[in-house]
Amino acid sequence: MDSAGQDINLNSPNKGLLSDSMTDVPVDTAVAAQASAVEGLTETEAEELRAELAKVEEEIVTLRQVLAAKERHCGELKRKLGLSALEGLKQNLSRSWHDVQVSNAYKKTQETLSQAGQKTSAALSTVGSAISRKLGDMRNSATFKSFEDRVGTIKSKVVGGRENGGDNLPSPTGSGDRPLPDHIPF
């Protein structure tokens, strides 16, 4: 295979592999003998290893081609089923969130936050009770009683005339048979 016909696609299952013509290049016998002597292999053993290596490399190429075909088929099936990359992302996120929820760190954090929430709730309840108690004490104080009596007196003056059937309040428009009073009791 010449360099013009080589597949330079980075997503190719053949990337990083030498072409078949490169594996058939004869190796200098002196270099091969020296390499096998260094490793302590006989020429026959070295030849067997080279044959096994070639077979394994060929299997790798075949497996990459099968994997690429399976990925294409998987993509076609997903497309036919209407599953998109977004659906896959949703599933991955859902699976990841589940993994996080079952992790020990998440459980410990959840437990700690739950305890903090319970303590905060108890503290707010205590504060609410204290405020209620203080408001009750304030309502029973002489100052509040005096203020309450004054409001009651004013209310009875304003509403009291209406309850007796009379309307002592001036008309907002100023019409009617009675003139507006000079002094309003507030």
Z-matrix of the N, CA and C atoms (Angstrom, degrees):
N
C 1 1.448
C 2 1.519 1 107.65
N 3 1.334 2 117.60 1 127.50
C 4 1.465 3 119.71 2 179.91
C 5 1.523 4 110.04 3 -85.61
N 6 1.336 5 116.55 4 165.28
C 7 1.462 6 121.09 5 -174.02
C 8 1.520 7 111.58 6 -64.97
N 9 1.341 8 118.36 7 -26.76
C 10 1.461 9 120.49 8 179.39
C 11 1.517 10 110.82 9 -69.92
N 12 1.304 11 118.35 10 -27.05
C 13 1.457 12 122.11 11 -178.32
C 14 1.515 13 113.49 12 -94.85
N 15 1.330 14 118.67 13 3.81
C 16 1.458 15 120.92 14 -178.27
C 17 1.519 16 110.46 15 -75.66
N 18 1.337 17 116.00 16 148.32
C 19 1.454 18 122.60 17 178.84
C 20 1.527 19 107.81 18 -84.93
N 21 1.337 20 116.98 19 113.95
C 22 1.468 21 119.92 20 -179.48
C 23 1.520 22 111.20 21 -102.70
N 24 1.313 23 118.10 22 8.27
C 25 1.450 24 122.33 23 177.40
C 26 1.534 25 108.61 24 -65.05
N 27 1.349 26 116.50 25 124.97
C 28 1.461 27 120.16 26 -176.85
C 29 1.527 28 112.12 27 -71.78
N 30 1.333 29 117.32 28 -18.82
C 31 1.457 30 120.78 29 178.54
C 32 1.524 31 111.94 30 -92.35
N 33 1.300 32 116.08 31 2.64
C 34 1.455 33 121.18 32 -177.76
C 35 1.518 34 110.59 33 -69.61
N 36 1.338 35 117.52 34 141.50
C 37 1.471 36 118.84 35 176.46
C 38 1.516 37 112.15 36 -68.12
N 39 1.331 38 117.69 37 -11.76
C 40 1.465 39 121.21 38 -178.78
C 41 1.526 40 112.56 39 -96.05
N 42 1.345 41 117.70 40 4.67
C 43 1.463 42 118.24 41 -176.59
C 44 1.525 43 111.05 42 -63.47
N 45 1.268 44 115.13 43 143.69
C 46 1.453 45 121.43 44 177.40
C 47 1.517 46 114.40 45 78.75
N 48 1.297 47 118.04 46 1.20
C 49 1.461 48 120.34 47 -179.78
C 50 1.522 49 109.95 48 -101.93
N 51 1.300 50 115.10 49 148.91
C 52 1.456 51 119.74 50 176.46
C 53 1.515 52 108.82 51 -79.10
N 54 1.319 53 115.98 52 151.30
C 55 1.463 54 119.01 53 177.99
C 56 1.526 55 109.64 54 -72.97
N 57 1.347 56 116.17 55 161.94
C 58 1.463 57 121.27 56 -178.25
C 59 1.524 58 111.92 57 -59.43
N 60 1.330 59 116.31 58 -34.94
C 61 1.467 60 118.84 59 -178.54
C 62 1.518 61 111.30 60 -67.04
N 63 1.345 62 116.40 61 -26.12
C 64 1.457 63 119.80 62 179.86
C 65 1.537 64 110.42 63 -73.43
N 66 1.320 65 118.02 64 -32.06
C 67 1.459 66 119.91 65 -178.04
C 68 1.530 67 111.08 66 -76.23
N 69 1.330 68 117.25 67 -18.14
C 70 1.453 69 120.43 68 -178.92
C 71 1.526 70 113.02 69 -90.73
N 72 1.328 71 117.30 70 1.73
C 73 1.458 72 120.10 71 -179.15
C 74 1.524 73 108.31 72 -70.34
N 75 1.299 74 118.41 73 127.89
C 76 1.465 75 119.89 74 -179.29
C 77 1.524 76 111.07 75 -67.47
N 78 1.301 77 115.00 76 141.81
C 79 1.453 78 121.60 77 179.98
C 80 1.522 79 107.13 78 -99.00
N 81 1.308 80 115.20 79 142.37
C 82 1.458 81 120.03 80 178.72
C 83 1.526 82 108.19 81 -58.88
N 84 1.295 83 117.49 82 127.86
C 85 1.470 84 122.04 83 -175.22
C 86 1.518 85 111.73 84 -65.76
N 87 1.308 86 117.99 85 -29.90
C 88 1.469 87 120.02 86 179.78
C 89 1.522 88 109.41 87 -69.76
N 90 1.343 89 116.86 88 -39.94
C 91 1.463 90 120.67 89 178.89
C 92 1.520 91 109.23 90 -68.21
N 93 1.342 92 116.98 91 -40.49
C 94 1.459 93 120.92 92 179.21
C 95 1.523 94 110.70 93 -65.06
N 96 1.300 95 116.70 94 -41.25
C 97 1.468 96 120.53 95 179.67
C 98 1.523 97 109.64 96 -65.88
N 99 1.335 98 117.02 97 -39.57
C 100 1.465 99 120.58 98 -179.56
C 101 1.526 100 109.84 99 -66.98
N 102 1.340 101 117.56 100 -41.67
C 103 1.456 102 120.75 101 -179.71
C 104 1.528 103 110.47 102 -65.29
N 105 1.314 104 117.13 103 -43.21
C 106 1.458 105 119.17 104 -179.37
C 107 1.527 106 111.24 105 -70.70
N 108 1.316 107 117.20 106 -31.09
C 109 1.459 108 119.94 107 178.00
C 110 1.514 109 110.21 108 -69.14
N 111 1.332 110 116.77 109 -36.10
C 112 1.458 111 121.07 110 179.70
C 113 1.524 112 109.71 111 -65.35
N 114 1.303 113 116.24 112 -38.08
C 115 1.455 114 119.90 113 -178.15
C 116 1.527 115 112.24 114 -84.44
N 117 1.291 116 117.78 115 -9.22
C 118 1.459 117 121.47 116 179.88
C 119 1.517 118 112.27 117 79.88
N 120 1.328 119 117.88 118 25.06
C 121 1.457 120 121.27 119 179.57
C 122 1.517 121 109.92 120 -103.84
N 123 1.277 122 113.44 121 148.78
C 124 1.469 123 117.39 122 173.98
C 125 1.516 124 108.01 123 -81.30
N 126 1.303 125 117.37 124 167.27
C 127 1.465 126 122.46 125 179.68
C 128 1.528 127 110.09 126 -60.35
N 129 1.303 128 117.42 127 -38.60
C 130 1.469 129 122.02 128 -179.74
C 131 1.532 130 110.72 129 -65.74
N 132 1.331 131 116.24 130 -44.28
C 133 1.464 132 120.14 131 178.74
C 134 1.526 133 111.38 132 -63.94
N 135 1.329 134 115.81 133 -41.11
C 136 1.463 135 120.49 134 179.06
C 137 1.523 136 110.34 135 -63.08
N 138 1.321 137 116.74 136 -41.15
C 139 1.468 138 121.04 137 179.25
C 140 1.531 139 110.48 138 -64.79
N 141 1.323 140 117.52 139 -39.90
C 142 1.465 141 121.61 140 177.67
C 143 1.533 142 110.96 141 -63.60
N 144 1.347 143 115.93 142 -41.92
C 145 1.464 144 120.29 143 178.47
C 146 1.530 145 111.40 144 -64.66
N 147 1.337 146 116.72 145 -39.71
C 148 1.464 147 120.45 146 177.84
C 149 1.531 148 110.38 147 -63.63
N 150 1.301 149 116.95 148 -41.49
C 151 1.464 150 121.13 149 178.80
C 152 1.532 151 109.96 150 -64.70
N 153 1.329 152 116.88 151 -42.94
C 154 1.465 153 120.30 152 178.02
C 155 1.528 154 110.82 153 -64.20
N 156 1.345 155 117.01 154 -41.35
C 157 1.463 156 121.95 155 177.66
C 158 1.528 157 110.59 156 -59.99
N 159 1.326 158 116.66 157 -45.43
C 160 1.464 159 120.60 158 179.38
C 161 1.527 160 110.16 159 -62.17
N 162 1.324 161 116.79 160 -39.54
C 163 1.458 162 120.99 161 179.66
C 164 1.527 163 110.78 162 -65.81
N 165 1.329 164 117.69 163 -43.63
C 166 1.467 165 121.85 164 179.32
C 167 1.524 166 110.81 165 -64.54
N 168 1.340 167 117.09 166 -42.47
C 169 1.461 168 120.15 167 177.99
C 170 1.521 169 110.88 168 -62.71
N 171 1.320 170 116.86 169 -39.18
C 172 1.463 171 121.05 170 177.85
C 173 1.532 172 110.32 171 -64.73
N 174 1.334 173 117.90 172 -39.82
C 175 1.465 174 122.15 173 177.31
C 176 1.523 175 110.70 174 -64.04
N 177 1.325 176 116.18 175 -39.37
C 178 1.470 177 120.63 176 178.62
C 179 1.522 178 109.81 177 -61.70
N 180 1.318 179 117.52 178 -46.26
C 181 1.468 180 121.52 179 178.54
C 182 1.526 181 109.72 180 -59.38
N 183 1.327 182 116.36 181 -44.96
C 184 1.465 183 120.84 182 179.87
C 185 1.525 184 111.10 183 -62.14
N 186 1.324 185 116.26 184 -44.61
C 187 1.466 186 120.05 185 179.73
C 188 1.525 187 111.64 186 -63.51
N 189 1.333 188 117.55 187 -38.57
C 190 1.471 189 120.70 188 176.92
C 191 1.522 190 110.77 189 -63.79
N 192 1.325 191 116.24 190 -40.18
C 193 1.461 192 119.48 191 178.39
C 194 1.528 193 110.60 192 -66.38
N 195 1.316 194 116.99 193 -41.12
C 196 1.471 195 120.71 194 178.36
C 197 1.528 196 109.79 195 -64.92
N 198 1.322 197 116.69 196 -43.44
C 199 1.461 198 120.69 197 178.69
C 200 1.524 199 110.83 198 -60.69
N 201 1.328 200 117.84 199 -44.51
C 202 1.467 201 121.39 200 179.00
C 203 1.528 202 110.09 201 -61.41
N 204 1.318 203 117.11 202 -42.10
C 205 1.472 204 120.80 203 178.84
C 206 1.529 205 109.81 204 -64.56
N 207 1.315 206 117.96 205 -41.95
C 208 1.465 207 121.57 206 178.92
C 209 1.530 208 110.86 207 -64.32
N 210 1.334 209 117.18 208 -40.36
C 211 1.465 210 120.59 209 178.35
C 212 1.523 211 110.79 210 -64.38
N 213 1.334 212 117.22 211 -41.06
C 214 1.471 213 120.31 212 176.88
C 215 1.518 214 110.20 213 -62.31
N 216 1.331 215 116.49 214 -45.17
C 217 1.455 216 121.11 215 179.93
C 218 1.535 217 111.06 216 -62.65
N 219 1.321 218 116.26 217 -41.47
C 220 1.467 219 122.07 218 177.52
C 221 1.533 220 109.85 219 -60.63
N 222 1.323 221 116.94 220 -44.84
C 223 1.463 222 121.50 221 178.22
C 224 1.517 223 112.18 222 -61.14
N 225 1.340 224 116.11 223 -41.22
C 226 1.466 225 120.26 224 178.37
C 227 1.525 226 110.83 225 -64.37
N 228 1.337 227 116.98 226 -42.28
C 229 1.460 228 120.76 227 179.31
C 230 1.534 229 110.84 228 -63.66
N 231 1.310 230 116.48 229 -43.21
C 232 1.463 231 120.15 230 178.74
C 233 1.521 232 110.61 231 -62.93
N 234 1.333 233 116.40 232 -41.44
C 235 1.461 234 120.25 233 179.17
C 236 1.521 235 110.30 234 -62.62
N 237 1.337 236 117.33 235 -43.26
C 238 1.464 237 121.48 236 179.38
C 239 1.527 238 111.63 237 -65.10
N 240 1.312 239 116.84 238 -34.43
C 241 1.464 240 121.36 239 179.18
C 242 1.527 241 112.28 240 -81.87
N 243 1.311 242 117.42 241 -6.71
C 244 1.456 243 120.72 242 -179.66
C 245 1.512 244 113.55 243 81.28
N 246 1.301 245 116.02 244 14.09
C 247 1.466 246 119.68 245 177.92
C 248 1.516 247 108.33 246 -85.46
N 249 1.302 248 115.16 247 128.62
C 250 1.457 249 119.24 248 -178.90
C 251 1.528 250 109.68 249 -111.12
N 252 1.291 251 114.38 250 179.58
C 253 1.465 252 119.35 251 177.07
C 254 1.521 253 109.34 252 -63.95
N 255 1.350 254 116.20 253 -30.90
C 256 1.455 255 120.26 254 178.70
C 257 1.525 256 110.73 255 -64.66
N 258 1.331 257 116.96 256 -40.12
C 259 1.459 258 120.72 257 177.39
C 260 1.536 259 110.07 258 -62.52
N 261 1.309 260 115.86 259 -42.66
C 262 1.465 261 119.44 260 177.89
C 263 1.513 262 111.32 261 -62.35
N 264 1.333 263 116.15 262 -40.57
C 265 1.456 264 120.72 263 178.45
C 266 1.524 265 110.27 264 -64.17
N 267 1.340 266 116.92 265 -41.80
C 268 1.459 267 120.39 266 177.99
C 269 1.525 268 110.51 267 -60.52
N 270 1.319 269 116.23 268 -44.64
C 271 1.462 270 120.01 269 179.87
C 272 1.520 271 110.82 270 -63.53
N 273 1.335 272 116.76 271 -41.81
C 274 1.469 273 119.88 272 178.98
C 275 1.522 274 110.98 273 -63.99
N 276 1.343 275 116.91 274 -42.76
C 277 1.462 276 119.91 275 179.13
C 278 1.525 277 110.72 276 -65.04
N 279 1.315 278 116.27 277 -41.76
C 280 1.462 279 120.12 278 179.22
C 281 1.522 280 110.41 279 -62.33
N 282 1.318 281 116.18 280 -44.21
C 283 1.463 282 120.77 281 179.07
C 284 1.531 283 110.01 282 -64.30
N 285 1.327 284 116.86 283 -41.92
C 286 1.468 285 120.60 284 179.94
C 287 1.525 286 110.79 285 -65.05
N 288 1.346 287 116.98 286 -41.31
C 289 1.464 288 120.47 287 179.25
C 290 1.529 289 109.83 288 -63.32
N 291 1.318 290 116.47 289 -39.98
C 292 1.465 291 119.87 290 177.15
C 293 1.523 292 110.14 291 -62.59
N 294 1.327 293 116.62 292 -42.70
C 295 1.468 294 120.55 293 178.74
C 296 1.524 295 111.07 294 -61.46
N 297 1.336 296 116.04 295 -39.24
C 298 1.469 297 120.24 296 178.71
C 299 1.525 298 109.61 297 -65.09
N 300 1.347 299 116.46 298 -43.20
C 301 1.456 300 119.95 299 -176.85
C 302 1.523 301 113.03 300 -65.11
N 303 1.296 302 117.55 301 -29.37
C 304 1.464 303 119.03 302 -179.75
C 305 1.528 304 111.89 303 -91.57
N 306 1.315 305 117.40 304 -0.71
C 307 1.466 306 119.80 305 179.74
C 308 1.525 307 110.21 306 -74.61
N 309 1.314 308 115.53 307 152.88
C 310 1.464 309 121.00 308 -179.82
C 311 1.518 310 111.91 309 -64.27
N 312 1.323 311 117.19 310 -38.92
C 313 1.466 312 120.64 311 -179.01
C 314 1.529 313 110.31 312 -62.11
N 315 1.329 314 116.85 313 -42.78
C 316 1.467 315 120.59 314 179.84
C 317 1.524 316 110.20 315 -64.43
N 318 1.330 317 116.11 316 -43.97
C 319 1.470 318 119.80 317 -179.29
C 320 1.527 319 111.01 318 -61.97
N 321 1.338 320 116.72 319 -42.84
C 322 1.467 321 120.19 320 179.60
C 323 1.527 322 110.62 321 -65.37
N 324 1.339 323 116.81 322 -41.65
C 325 1.463 324 120.63 323 178.96
C 326 1.521 325 110.46 324 -64.26
N 327 1.323 326 116.64 325 -43.59
C 328 1.457 327 121.26 326 179.34
C 329 1.533 328 110.32 327 -61.68
N 330 1.309 329 116.77 328 -42.49
C 331 1.464 330 121.12 329 179.57
C 332 1.529 331 110.45 330 -64.33
N 333 1.325 332 117.14 331 -43.25
C 334 1.460 333 121.78 332 -179.99
C 335 1.529 334 110.21 333 -63.32
N 336 1.338 335 116.90 334 -44.97
C 337 1.460 336 120.12 335 179.77
C 338 1.527 337 111.44 336 -66.18
N 339 1.309 338 116.55 337 -35.06
C 340 1.462 339 120.30 338 177.33
C 341 1.528 340 110.39 339 -63.87
N 342 1.324 341 115.93 340 -44.86
C 343 1.459 342 119.96 341 178.12
C 344 1.531 343 110.64 342 -63.64
N 345 1.321 344 117.05 343 -40.88
C 346 1.467 345 120.53 344 178.68
C 347 1.530 346 109.95 345 -63.49
N 348 1.323 347 117.21 346 -40.05
C 349 1.464 348 120.53 347 178.22
C 350 1.522 349 111.32 348 -63.95
N 351 1.319 350 116.66 349 -41.09
C 352 1.464 351 119.75 350 178.44
C 353 1.523 352 111.22 351 -64.35
N 354 1.328 353 116.83 352 -41.36
C 355 1.467 354 120.56 353 179.22
C 356 1.523 355 110.57 354 -66.80
N 357 1.347 356 116.82 355 -39.35
C 358 1.456 357 120.80 356 178.41
C 359 1.525 358 110.21 357 -65.12
N 360 1.313 359 116.90 358 -41.65
C 361 1.461 360 121.40 359 178.50
C 362 1.521 361 110.68 360 -61.77
N 363 1.317 362 116.22 361 -43.92
C 364 1.464 363 120.37 362 178.81
C 365 1.530 364 110.45 363 -63.76
N 366 1.325 365 117.42 364 -41.07
C 367 1.464 366 121.06 365 179.82
C 368 1.528 367 110.67 366 -64.89
N 369 1.338 368 116.75 367 -43.70
C 370 1.465 369 119.78 368 179.02
C 371 1.523 370 110.98 369 -65.21
N 372 1.313 371 117.57 370 -36.36
C 373 1.459 372 121.39 371 177.15
C 374 1.530 373 110.02 372 -63.26
N 375 1.313 374 116.13 373 -42.72
C 376 1.464 375 120.95 374 178.60
C 377 1.521 376 110.71 375 -63.16
N 378 1.341 377 116.82 376 -43.28
C 379 1.466 378 121.08 377 178.59
C 380 1.523 379 109.75 378 -63.24
N 381 1.339 380 116.86 379 -42.58
C 382 1.463 381 120.31 380 178.95
C 383 1.518 382 111.53 381 -62.00
N 384 1.314 383 116.44 382 -41.83
C 385 1.473 384 120.32 383 178.01
C 386 1.524 385 110.46 384 -63.54
N 387 1.306 386 117.26 385 -41.88
C 388 1.465 387 121.17 386 179.76
C 389 1.527 388 110.52 387 -63.55
N 390 1.319 389 116.77 388 -42.13
C 391 1.472 390 120.02 389 179.06
C 392 1.526 391 110.05 390 -64.83
N 393 1.322 392 117.07 391 -43.35
C 394 1.472 393 120.70 392 178.26
C 395 1.520 394 110.39 393 -60.63
N 396 1.302 395 116.62 394 -43.01
C 397 1.461 396 120.94 395 179.84
C 398 1.527 397 110.39 396 -63.75
N 399 1.335 398 117.25 397 -42.82
C 400 1.463 399 120.82 398 179.84
C 401 1.526 400 110.91 399 -65.79
N 402 1.343 401 116.66 400 -41.26
C 403 1.462 402 119.31 401 177.52
C 404 1.527 403 110.74 402 -63.86
N 405 1.320 404 117.06 403 -38.82
C 406 1.470 405 120.79 404 176.29
C 407 1.512 406 110.86 405 -63.22
N 408 1.318 407 117.27 406 -43.56
C 409 1.467 408 121.17 407 177.50
C 410 1.520 409 110.42 408 -62.15
N 411 1.346 410 115.92 409 -41.72
C 412 1.461 411 120.10 410 -179.40
C 413 1.529 412 110.21 411 -65.16
N 414 1.333 413 117.06 412 -38.21
C 415 1.460 414 120.52 413 -179.05
C 416 1.529 415 110.72 414 -65.98
N 417 1.305 416 116.01 415 -31.24
C 418 1.470 417 120.25 416 179.40
C 419 1.524 418 112.43 417 -85.78
N 420 1.322 419 118.35 418 -0.81
C 421 1.468 420 120.27 419 -178.70
C 422 1.531 421 110.38 420 -76.42
N 423 1.315 422 115.65 421 159.56
C 424 1.469 423 121.75 422 -178.27
C 425 1.530 424 110.88 423 -65.47
N 426 1.307 425 117.66 424 -38.04
C 427 1.469 426 121.26 425 -179.49
C 428 1.515 427 110.71 426 -62.02
N 429 1.335 428 116.27 427 -45.94
C 430 1.457 429 119.97 428 -179.38
C 431 1.525 430 110.35 429 -67.01
N 432 1.331 431 117.31 430 -39.76
C 433 1.466 432 121.01 431 178.34
C 434 1.524 433 109.85 432 -60.61
N 435 1.318 434 117.12 433 -43.30
C 436 1.466 435 121.76 434 179.14
C 437 1.522 436 109.68 435 -62.89
N 438 1.336 437 117.83 436 -45.11
C 439 1.469 438 122.26 437 178.85
C 440 1.528 439 110.52 438 -62.73
N 441 1.335 440 116.79 439 -41.76
C 442 1.460 441 122.20 440 -179.86
C 443 1.533 442 110.32 441 -64.49
N 444 1.318 443 116.97 442 -39.97
C 445 1.469 444 121.08 443 178.61
C 446 1.526 445 110.35 444 -63.77
N 447 1.323 446 116.81 445 -42.60
C 448 1.471 447 120.42 446 -179.59
C 449 1.525 448 111.21 447 -64.31
N 450 1.355 449 116.62 448 -43.65
C 451 1.459 450 119.89 449 177.99
C 452 1.519 451 109.48 450 -62.80
N 453 1.326 452 117.12 451 -40.39
C 454 1.469 453 120.93 452 177.93
C 455 1.519 454 111.63 453 -61.95
N 456 1.315 455 117.14 454 -40.71
C 457 1.464 456 121.61 455 179.73
C 458 1.518 457 110.38 456 -64.62
N 459 1.311 458 116.64 457 -45.51
C 460 1.468 459 120.90 458 179.56
C 461 1.524 460 109.64 459 -63.23
N 462 1.307 461 115.79 460 -41.75
C 463 1.466 462 120.09 461 -179.87
C 464 1.527 463 110.09 462 -62.45
N 465 1.318 464 116.88 463 -44.67
C 466 1.462 465 119.51 464 -178.91
C 467 1.523 466 111.05 465 -64.50
N 468 1.330 467 117.79 466 -33.60
C 469 1.467 468 120.69 467 177.79
C 470 1.528 469 110.21 468 -68.16
N 471 1.352 470 115.33 469 -41.31
C 472 1.463 471 119.18 470 -177.52
C 473 1.521 472 110.86 471 -74.65
N 474 1.300 473 117.99 472 -48.17
C 475 1.453 474 122.27 473 -174.18
C 476 1.530 475 110.83 474 -89.56
N 477 1.287 476 117.82 475 -26.28
C 478 1.460 477 121.51 476 -175.56
C 479 1.512 478 112.57 477 -56.15
N 480 1.319 479 119.75 478 -41.90
C 481 1.457 480 122.56 479 -179.92
C 482 1.513 481 111.70 480 -64.46
N 483 1.316 482 117.85 481 -34.89
C 484 1.464 483 121.73 482 179.84
C 485 1.519 484 110.51 483 -70.14
N 486 1.322 485 116.78 484 -37.75
C 487 1.458 486 120.59 485 -178.10
C 488 1.527 487 110.50 486 -65.52
N 489 1.328 488 117.82 487 -30.31
C 490 1.457 489 122.24 488 -179.94
C 491 1.525 490 111.95 489 -84.47
N 492 1.276 491 118.33 490 3.35
C 493 1.458 492 121.75 491 177.29
C 494 1.509 493 112.58 492 96.96
N 495 1.268 494 119.22 493 -11.26
C 496 1.454 495 121.51 494 -179.29
C 497 1.499 496 110.38 495 -98.56
N 498 1.296 497 116.06 496 154.96
C 499 1.456 498 120.43 497 178.54
C 500 1.508 499 107.10 498 -118.92
N 501 1.328 500 116.06 499 97.49
C 502 1.453 501 120.74 500 -176.64
C 503 1.516 502 113.30 501 -86.14
N 504 1.333 503 117.17 502 -2.32
C 505 1.449 504 119.91 503 -178.32
C 506 1.511 505 109.76 504 -85.97
N 507 1.319 506 116.52 505 142.20
C 508 1.469 507 118.74 506 178.52
C 509 1.521 508 110.42 507 -71.41
N 510 1.278 509 117.01 508 153.99
C 511 1.447 510 122.42 509 177.34
C 512 1.509 511 108.43 510 -73.37
N 513 1.318 512 118.23 511 139.12
C 514 1.452 513 119.64 512 -179.31
C 515 1.532 514 111.94 513 -64.67
N 516 1.297 515 118.04 514 -24.21
C 517 1.467 516 119.47 515 -178.89
C 518 1.510 517 111.37 516 -90.77
N 519 1.308 518 116.39 517 -11.03
C 520 1.455 519 119.67 518 179.53
C 521 1.517 520 112.13 519 81.72
N 522 1.317 521 118.33 520 1.48
C 523 1.460 522 120.54 521 179.82
C 524 1.511 523 109.42 522 -85.48
N 525 1.231 524 118.15 523 169.33
C 526 1.454 525 123.05 524 -179.59
C 527 1.508 526 109.38 525 117.90
N 528 1.317 527 115.66 526 -179.19
C 529 1.446 528 118.70 527 -176.51
C 530 1.514 529 113.12 528 -88.48
N 531 1.325 530 118.25 529 -8.85
C 532 1.462 531 120.52 530 178.69
C 533 1.515 532 110.91 531 -104.60
N 534 1.305 533 118.66 532 140.65
C 535 1.474 534 121.52 533 177.42
C 536 1.532 535 109.36 534 -77.16
N 537 1.310 536 115.99 535 158.72
C 538 1.467 537 121.47 536 176.99
C 539 1.516 538 108.88 537 -69.29
N 540 1.365 539 116.77 538 136.80
C 541 1.468 540 118.51 539 177.47
C 542 1.526 541 110.49 540 -70.95
N 543 1.343 542 115.30 541 153.18
C 544 1.458 543 120.10 542 179.49
C 545 1.521 544 111.90 543 -74.42
N 546 1.320 545 116.48 544 -29.41
C 547 1.449 546 119.93 545 -174.97
C 548 1.547 547 109.46 546 -123.23
N 549 1.327 548 116.25 547 121.27
C 550 1.452 549 120.20 548 177.15
C 551 1.519 550 106.69 549 -92.24
N 552 1.379 551 120.05 550 134.38
C 553 1.459 552 122.62 551 -169.49
C 554 1.532 553 115.93 552 -71.35
N 555 1.272 554 121.43 553 18.82
C 556 1.467 555 119.69 554 178.52
C 557 1.454 556 109.20 555 -102.51
